[in-house]
Amino acid sequence: CLWNGSSCDRQRGTITGGALVSQATSGANFFAVKRDNITTSSVNLAYGFTTKKIAISASPNNTDEICVDWAGATAVCPAANTAGDDRLTPGQTMILDDFAQTSISVIAASGTQTVFIDAWN
């Protein structure tokens, strides 16, 4: 917090070279979707705004992994032990903070899988 002379005001930001850089909230946009029909074809989900945070969860009832292209390009499941798009195991959740994007793409490694996506700014 920062002292304003009479009380301590909560602040968010980062320290860069000793200076506080405040990060203001950019808006009140929100996107939430449950997709229970993700197959082995890449699906792009556009938010309609630029995000600040993204949360993606693979259903714990999934039978295989979900692969994610965070930049919204065509999602591809990479081969084992190969770098590529992110892989979420069943039940796994990932949250990206301070991540400005307008869409995300997902694909199932096999079968039909379920994914939950929340994005806000």
C-alpha positions as CSV (number, residue, x, y, z in Angstrom):
1,C,0.0,0.0,0.0
2,L,1.0,3.6,-0.4
3,W,0.7,6.2,2.5
4,N,-1.4,9.2,1.4
5,G,-0.7,11.2,4.6
6,S,-3.6,9.9,6.6
7,S,-4.2,6.3,5.5
8,C,-2.7,3.5,3.5
9,D,-4.2,3.1,0.0
10,R,-4.0,-0.2,-1.7
11,Q,-2.1,-0.1,-5.0
12,R,-1.4,-2.6,-7.8
13,G,1.6,-2.3,-10.0
14,T,5.2,-3.2,-10.5
15,I,8.5,-1.7,-9.4
16,T,10.7,-0.7,-12.4
17,G,14.0,0.9,-11.6
18,G,12.7,2.0,-8.2
19,A,9.6,3.7,-9.6
20,L,6.0,2.4,-9.0
21,V,4.1,1.8,-12.2
22,S,0.4,1.6,-11.4
23,Q,-1.8,-0.7,-13.5
24,A,-5.3,0.6,-13.7
25,T,-8.2,-1.7,-14.6
26,S,-8.9,-1.3,-18.3
27,G,-12.6,-2.2,-18.3
28,A,-15.5,-4.3,-17.2
29,N,-15.7,-6.8,-20.1
30,F,-16.2,-10.5,-19.4
31,F,-16.4,-13.6,-21.5
32,A,-17.3,-17.0,-20.2
33,V,-18.1,-20.2,-22.1
34,K,-18.4,-23.9,-21.5
35,R,-17.7,-25.9,-24.7
36,D,-18.5,-29.6,-24.4
37,N,-17.9,-30.3,-28.1
38,I,-14.2,-29.8,-28.6
39,T,-12.9,-32.4,-31.0
40,T,-9.7,-32.8,-33.1
41,S,-10.5,-29.7,-35.1
42,S,-9.2,-26.4,-33.8
43,V,-11.9,-24.1,-32.5
44,N,-11.2,-20.3,-32.1
45,L,-13.1,-18.4,-29.4
46,A,-13.1,-14.6,-29.9
47,Y,-13.8,-12.5,-26.8
48,G,-14.8,-9.3,-28.5
49,F,-12.3,-7.3,-26.4
50,T,-8.6,-7.4,-25.3
51,T,-8.2,-9.4,-22.2
52,K,-6.2,-8.7,-19.0
53,K,-6.7,-12.2,-17.5
54,I,-7.7,-15.6,-19.0
55,A,-8.7,-18.8,-17.1
56,I,-9.0,-22.1,-18.9
57,S,-10.1,-25.3,-17.3
58,A,-10.2,-28.8,-18.7
59,S,-13.1,-30.8,-17.3
60,P,-12.0,-33.5,-14.8
61,N,-14.3,-35.9,-16.7
62,N,-12.3,-35.5,-20.0
63,T,-10.7,-38.6,-21.3
64,D,-7.7,-36.9,-22.9
65,E,-5.9,-33.6,-23.0
66,I,-7.0,-30.2,-24.4
67,C,-4.3,-28.3,-26.4
68,V,-4.4,-24.5,-26.3
69,D,-3.0,-21.8,-28.6
70,W,-3.1,-18.8,-26.3
71,A,-2.7,-16.3,-29.2
72,G,-5.8,-17.5,-31.0
73,A,-4.0,-19.2,-34.0
74,T,-4.8,-22.7,-35.0
75,A,-4.4,-25.0,-32.0
76,V,-2.4,-28.2,-32.5
77,C,-1.5,-31.0,-30.1
78,P,2.2,-31.5,-30.3
79,A,3.8,-34.9,-30.2
80,A,5.0,-36.2,-26.8
81,N,8.3,-34.6,-25.7
82,T,7.9,-31.9,-28.3
83,A,7.5,-28.1,-27.8
84,G,4.3,-26.6,-29.1
85,D,0.9,-25.5,-27.9
86,D,0.0,-25.9,-24.2
87,R,-1.5,-29.2,-23.1
88,L,-4.0,-29.3,-20.2
89,T,-4.7,-32.6,-18.6
90,P,-8.2,-33.5,-17.4
91,G,-9.0,-31.4,-14.3
92,Q,-6.2,-28.9,-14.9
93,T,-6.8,-25.1,-14.7
94,M,-4.4,-22.4,-15.9
95,I,-4.8,-18.7,-15.3
96,L,-2.8,-16.1,-17.2
97,D,-2.5,-12.6,-15.6
98,D,-1.7,-9.4,-17.5
99,F,-2.1,-11.2,-20.8
100,A,-3.6,-9.1,-23.6
101,Q,-5.3,-11.2,-26.3
102,T,-8.5,-11.1,-28.3
103,S,-9.2,-14.9,-28.7
104,I,-8.0,-18.3,-27.8
105,S,-8.0,-21.6,-29.8
106,V,-8.4,-25.1,-28.4
107,I,-8.4,-28.6,-29.8
108,A,-8.8,-32.1,-28.3
109,A,-5.9,-34.6,-28.4
110,S,-8.6,-37.2,-29.2
111,G,-12.3,-37.8,-28.8
112,T,-14.7,-35.1,-27.7
113,Q,-13.7,-33.1,-24.6
114,T,-15.0,-30.2,-22.5
115,V,-13.3,-26.9,-21.7
116,F,-14.3,-23.9,-19.6
117,I,-12.9,-20.5,-20.6
118,D,-13.2,-17.2,-18.7
119,A,-11.6,-13.9,-19.9
120,W,-11.9,-10.5,-18.4
121,N,-10.1,-7.1,-18.4
